[in-house]
């Protein structure tokens, strides 16, 4: 958000825990994503606790959407959408390039 303000770009923040994206919205994000689709899934302690296999999500958009519908906390963030393109905003420098 700070980067968007700094660049003078209008933006909308969606708090994914309160308003999680559904299957249709996640599918659109996956289709627009310029990053590898598997990067949209956080491989954190929850991922490990669920005993998930990272290889199951490599080049597998449907599996990514399915797991994120079931476990919204695994959504990597921030996700930035601009027009028909989407990126994961990590590292932060990517946000500048994407919004500029």
Backbone as CSV, one residue per row, in Angstrom:
resi,resn,N_x,N_y,N_z,CA_x,CA_y,CA_z,C_x,C_y,C_z
1,UNK,0.820,-1.181,0.000,0.000,0.000,0.000,0.869,1.251,0.000
2,UNK,1.941,1.212,0.762,2.816,2.377,0.824,3.423,2.669,-0.545
3,UNK,3.785,1.622,-1.267,4.366,1.802,-2.601,3.335,2.424,-3.538
4,UNK,2.108,1.955,-3.499,1.053,2.503,-4.354,0.814,3.968,-4.017
5,UNK,0.776,4.303,-2.746,0.609,5.704,-2.336,1.769,6.546,-2.853
6,UNK,2.979,6.032,-2.669,4.178,6.745,-3.105,4.153,7.020,-4.607
7,UNK,3.654,6.066,-5.374,3.597,6.210,-6.830,2.337,6.939,-7.289
8,UNK,1.440,7.229,-6.363,0.200,7.910,-6.713,-0.772,7.035,-7.486
9,UNK,-0.742,5.748,-7.206,-1.598,4.781,-7.902,-2.817,4.482,-7.037
10,UNK,-3.996,4.533,-7.650,-5.210,4.129,-6.938,-5.163,2.625,-6.715
11,UNK,-5.666,2.189,-5.576,-5.651,0.765,-5.273,-6.816,0.416,-4.366
12,UNK,-7.082,-0.871,-4.323,-8.109,-1.396,-3.431,-7.467,-2.516,-2.631
13,UNK,-7.682,-2.497,-1.336,-7.159,-3.545,-0.464,-8.298,-4.494,-0.144
14,UNK,-8.026,-5.774,-0.354,-9.003,-6.803,0.011,-8.376,-7.635,1.111
15,UNK,-8.980,-7.636,2.266,-8.480,-8.406,3.392,-8.934,-9.849,3.186
16,UNK,-8.006,-10.670,2.766,-8.340,-12.034,2.328,-8.934,-12.905,3.424
17,UNK,-8.657,-12.605,4.681,-9.226,-13.418,5.765,-10.716,-13.095,5.938
18,UNK,-11.067,-11.816,5.810,-12.470,-11.418,5.952,-13.266,-11.673,4.679
19,UNK,-12.622,-11.465,3.539,-13.286,-11.641,2.247,-12.389,-12.508,1.359
20,UNK,-12.336,-13.794,1.633,-11.439,-14.652,0.844,-11.915,-14.794,-0.599
21,UNK,-10.969,-14.836,-1.524,-11.363,-15.047,-2.912,-11.933,-16.452,-3.085
22,UNK,-12.965,-16.542,-3.880,-13.568,-17.835,-4.172,-12.863,-18.512,-5.329
23,UNK,-13.387,-19.635,-5.718,-12.781,-20.429,-6.785,-12.673,-19.638,-8.090
24,UNK,-13.719,-18.931,-8.475,-13.701,-18.178,-9.735,-12.651,-17.069,-9.698
25,UNK,-12.594,-16.353,-8.595,-11.616,-15.269,-8.482,-10.188,-15.798,-8.437
26,UNK,-9.967,-16.876,-7.701,-8.637,-17.487,-7.663,-8.219,-17.996,-9.038
27,UNK,-9.157,-18.546,-9.783,-8.858,-19.020,-11.134,-8.413,-17.857,-12.009
28,UNK,-9.078,-16.725,-11.910,-8.682,-15.540,-12.684,-7.289,-15.066,-12.290
29,UNK,-7.008,-15.071,-10.991,-5.681,-14.667,-10.520,-4.616,-15.608,-11.064
30,UNK,-4.871,-16.900,-10.961,-3.910,-17.904,-11.454,-3.660,-17.721,-12.949
31,UNK,-4.705,-17.471,-13.704,-4.564,-17.297,-15.150,-3.783,-16.032,-15.494
32,UNK,-3.873,-15.005,-14.655,-3.187,-13.737,-14.910,-1.786,-13.688,-14.304
33,UNK,-1.475,-14.643,-13.445,-0.227,-14.623,-12.686,0.996,-14.748,-13.576
34,UNK,1.920,-13.813,-13.407,3.168,-13.852,-14.159,4.223,-14.708,-13.457
35,UNK,3.975,-15.054,-12.224,4.887,-15.888,-11.444,4.498,-17.354,-11.602
36,UNK,5.402,-18.250,-11.227,5.015,-19.667,-11.232,3.800,-19.873,-10.321
37,UNK,2.840,-20.601,-10.784,1.575,-20.771,-10.060,1.798,-21.334,-8.655
38,UNK,2.763,-22.203,-8.493,3.010,-22.806,-7.183,3.471,-21.772,-6.147
39,UNK,3.988,-20.635,-6.595,4.432,-19.593,-5.670,3.269,-18.903,-4.970
40,UNK,2.064,-19.103,-5.445,0.882,-18.510,-4.830,0.515,-19.207,-3.516
41,UNK,1.099,-20.376,-3.290,0.836,-21.147,-2.066,2.002,-20.967,-1.102
42,UNK,1.691,-20.462,0.084,2.717,-20.300,1.114,3.138,-21.666,1.640
43,UNK,4.426,-21.899,1.696,4.955,-23.161,2.229,5.427,-22.908,3.658
44,UNK,4.505,-22.575,4.534,4.828,-22.213,5.905,4.508,-23.354,6.863
45,UNK,4.435,-23.031,8.161,4.182,-24.068,9.163,2.805,-24.718,8.984
46,UNK,1.806,-23.940,8.562,0.478,-24.529,8.316,0.553,-25.532,7.169
47,UNK,1.270,-25.189,6.113,1.463,-26.071,4.965,2.082,-27.387,5.446
48,UNK,3.099,-27.275,6.278,3.775,-28.475,6.797,2.854,-29.262,7.730
49,UNK,2.100,-28.539,8.566,1.183,-29.206,9.491,0.136,-30.019,8.734
50,UNK,-0.285,-29.510,7.592,-1.263,-30.221,6.762,-0.621,-31.374,5.979
51,UNK,0.696,-31.505,6.109,1.480,-32.556,5.439,1.284,-32.526,3.930
52,UNK,1.332,-31.300,3.377,1.194,-31.128,1.931,2.550,-31.275,1.262
53,UNK,2.521,-31.665,0.012,3.738,-31.857,-0.775,3.861,-30.707,-1.769
54,UNK,4.926,-29.894,-1.673,5.083,-28.759,-2.582,5.058,-29.155,-4.053
55,UNK,5.525,-30.343,-4.363,5.559,-30.793,-5.763,4.159,-30.952,-6.359
56,UNK,3.149,-31.111,-5.513,1.777,-31.270,-6.004,1.234,-30.001,-6.657
57,UNK,1.899,-28.866,-6.429,1.391,-27.585,-6.911,2.195,-27.009,-8.072
58,UNK,3.308,-27.637,-8.398,4.158,-27.165,-9.495,3.410,-27.330,-10.814
59,UNK,3.257,-26.207,-11.529,2.551,-26.200,-12.817,1.171,-26.852,-12.735
60,UNK,0.496,-26.668,-11.610,-0.804,-27.311,-11.403,-1.818,-26.269,-10.894
61,UNK,-2.326,-25.422,-11.799,-3.244,-24.365,-11.385,-4.474,-24.866,-10.625
62,UNK,-5.040,-25.982,-11.033,-6.236,-26.498,-10.367,-5.935,-26.868,-8.917
63,UNK,-4.806,-27.522,-8.679,-4.436,-27.895,-7.312,-4.206,-26.652,-6.458
64,UNK,-3.613,-25.611,-7.041,-3.384,-24.360,-6.313,-4.719,-23.731,-5.926
65,UNK,-5.625,-23.623,-6.867,-6.944,-23.054,-6.578,-7.657,-23.886,-5.521
66,UNK,-7.636,-25.188,-5.666,-8.327,-26.063,-4.717,-7.808,-25.892,-3.291
67,UNK,-6.483,-25.855,-3.119,-5.933,-25.741,-1.766,-6.206,-24.362,-1.174
68,UNK,-6.202,-23.328,-2.014,-6.449,-21.982,-1.505,-7.918,-21.748,-1.170
69,UNK,-8.812,-22.448,-1.838,-10.235,-22.378,-1.471,-10.431,-23.031,-0.101
70,UNK,-9.740,-24.137,0.138,-9.882,-24.862,1.404,-9.138,-24.191,2.554
71,UNK,-7.972,-23.605,2.253,-7.098,-23.043,3.292,-6.624,-21.656,2.864
72,UNK,-7.482,-20.664,3.061,-7.195,-19.301,2.609,-5.918,-18.729,3.229
73,UNK,-5.516,-19.225,4.395,-4.311,-18.726,5.047,-3.046,-19.045,4.254
74,UNK,-3.129,-19.991,3.333,-1.959,-20.376,2.536,-1.730,-19.464,1.329
75,UNK,-2.613,-18.491,1.132,-2.456,-17.574,0.000,-1.244,-16.679,0.227
76,UNK,-0.296,-16.746,-0.678,0.871,-15.867,-0.617,0.410,-14.452,-0.889
77,UNK,0.949,-13.497,-0.194,0.526,-12.130,-0.370,1.685,-11.185,-0.181
78,UNK,1.552,-10.012,-0.683,0.391,-9.466,-1.373,0.332,-9.933,-2.819
79,UNK,-0.867,-10.021,-3.335,-1.082,-10.286,-4.757,-1.550,-8.966,-5.352
80,UNK,-0.886,-8.540,-6.407,-1.257,-7.294,-7.075,-1.844,-7.629,-8.431
81,UNK,-2.935,-6.986,-8.739,-3.600,-7.201,-10.025,-3.707,-5.850,-10.710
82,UNK,-3.275,-5.818,-11.952,-3.327,-4.593,-12.745,-3.716,-4.991,-14.158
83,UNK,-4.911,-4.591,-14.555,-5.390,-4.991,-15.868,-5.550,-6.494,-15.929
84,UNK,-4.886,-7.107,-16.890,-4.987,-8.559,-17.063,-3.758,-9.287,-16.540
85,UNK,-2.963,-8.605,-15.717,-1.747,-9.203,-15.167,-1.805,-9.211,-13.652
86,UNK,-1.141,-10.206,-13.074,-1.057,-10.321,-11.617,0.349,-10.781,-11.242
87,UNK,0.815,-10.297,-10.096,2.100,-10.757,-9.556,1.964,-10.937,-8.054
88,UNK,2.928,-11.640,-7.501,3.085,-11.710,-6.059,4.068,-10.597,-5.708
89,UNK,3.686,-9.732,-4.791,4.486,-8.552,-4.473,5.626,-8.797,-3.517
90,UNK,6.376,-9.819,-3.744,7.580,-10.131,-2.960,8.706,-10.466,-3.912
91,UNK,9.857,-9.915,-3.743,10.199,-8.850,-2.807,9.529,-7.532,-3.202
92,UNK,9.555,-6.609,-2.262,8.834,-5.339,-2.406,9.211,-4.576,-3.671
93,UNK,10.440,-4.684,-4.110,10.897,-3.957,-5.305,10.072,-4.334,-6.532
94,UNK,9.524,-5.524,-6.560,8.688,-5.950,-7.684,7.440,-5.082,-7.812
95,UNK,6.952,-4.577,-6.703,5.748,-3.737,-6.722,6.018,-2.464,-7.497
96,UNK,7.185,-1.857,-7.275,7.532,-0.633,-8.001,7.524,-0.887,-9.499
97,UNK,8.180,-1.949,-9.923,8.255,-2.273,-11.351,6.863,-2.537,-11.926
98,UNK,6.057,-3.255,-11.202,4.733,-3.635,-11.684,3.794,-2.429,-11.792
99,UNK,3.824,-1.541,-10.815,2.907,-0.416,-10.799,3.380,0.786,-11.609
100,UNK,4.660,0.796,-11.941,5.203,1.927,-12.701,4.836,1.872,-14.163
